[in-house]
Each structure stands twice: as C-alpha cells, then as structure tokens.
Amino acid sequence: SQQGEEDPQALSIQEGENATMNCSYKTSINNLQWYRQNSGRGLVHLILIRSNEREKHSGRLRVTLDTSKKSSSLLITASRAADTASYFCATDRNQFYFGTGTSLTVIP
Amino acid sequence: NAGVTQTPKFQVLKTGQSMTLQCAQDMNHNSMYWYRQDPGMGLRLIYYSASEGTTDKGEVPNGYNVSRLNKREFSLRLESAAPSQTSVYFCASNNRGGDEKLFFGSGTQLSVL
C-alpha cells in the first residue's frame, strides 16, 4: 500500500487538553496535507505543509514535517468538543495518498 | 458556491447491476478524483483526471470506469457491481499547480447485495 499511517488510531482527551497525532509515510513527497472528517461527511482541508517547510501554524493547529524521518505531526491546542472527528494525513506525490486516520474524541 | 456535488447520496444495488455516480464541481478546478473509503483502510484513489480530456488509474481501479465529461463533471461507473464494491465513495477536486488543497463532496454510500 502507498498509504501513510496515522498514530494513534484512536485518541480520547478532555476538553482543553492538547491532541497530538502522527503520520508516517514511505517515499518522498511534494507536500503533506491534513484533513478532518466529521461522521458521515466529506473531508475538509485543514492545513498544507510543503516539503521544504518544517513547521506551520493555523489558528489552534500546528503541523510539523520531518522529511528525513518521513513523518509529520498535527497538534491541536486547547481542544473543544467540536474538534471530535477523524483526522487524516495525505501525502502528495503526483497523486494524493491518504492515511488510515486518527479518531479523536474530545470529552466536554 | 455549491462546491463539489455528488449524486446519489445512497444507493443499494444487487450483484451484477450497473450504475453511475455523478460528480460536479463549480470551482473551475482542473483536476478531479474518485476515492473509496472502507473501515480501517482510509481513502483509496480509484481514478483521477488531471485535466479535461485525461483520466488515469489510481490504486484500486479494477471494476470501475470513469468519464471526464467536461471540466465540471467527472463520473464513476460500476459496470457489474460486486459485494466488494460496497463502500462510501467520495469525489474531490482541486486546482493542481495552484493551492493544491482538495475539496470533497459529501459522499455516496453504496451497498451491493
């Protein structure tokens, strides 16, 4: 499979805590993107980080990319119940390859 | 803006039946994609169209055909449905060479009995 792998598969935290999820991939990439999927809905783009970038911020989101380790992490700070969703990384190598996702539950 | 519109939202087929999933985008995107999502498998690319008039196979193309009818529309056809094609299907589009981010439709839940 050319998919990435997210870790952990499931994560449960209290509202206000930070959530960290990781993505590993196998080959060189042009960029890496993170998406969110609420239950029964389509995916929504969160953030893109290019292969020559190491860190990027967007609101409460922080993404890092380590191309030497072929890994990325997504940090959501001060989590809210509305952040409950599945999160996917997608690696861009001419086509987009998605990971298997991390299911995040934020408990109010 | 409607974004990416998929029809139908739900479909039940019997083994061997055929059907076409429709997708249209109104964002003037050059590239369009069809994915399937299965539990524990993430999203897998079935076919994509980098530009109007071109289509290419993705990871799991067997059993499917596609048509890029024009710049807006990209359809996915199941000629003879099989139970293994039970899945949720998503259409997506983006501006390749632009900001790259994918926009997704709301999905089609397909069951093949």
Interface residues (C-beta under 8 A of the other chain):
Chain A: S1 Q2 Q3 N31 Q33 Y35 G40 R41 G42 L43 V44 H45 L48 F88 A90 D92 Q95 F96 Y97 F98 G99 T100 G101
Chain B: V4 Y33 Y35 G40 M41 G42 L43 R44 L45 Y48 G58 E59 F90 A92 D99 E100 K101 L102 F103 F104 G105 S106 G107
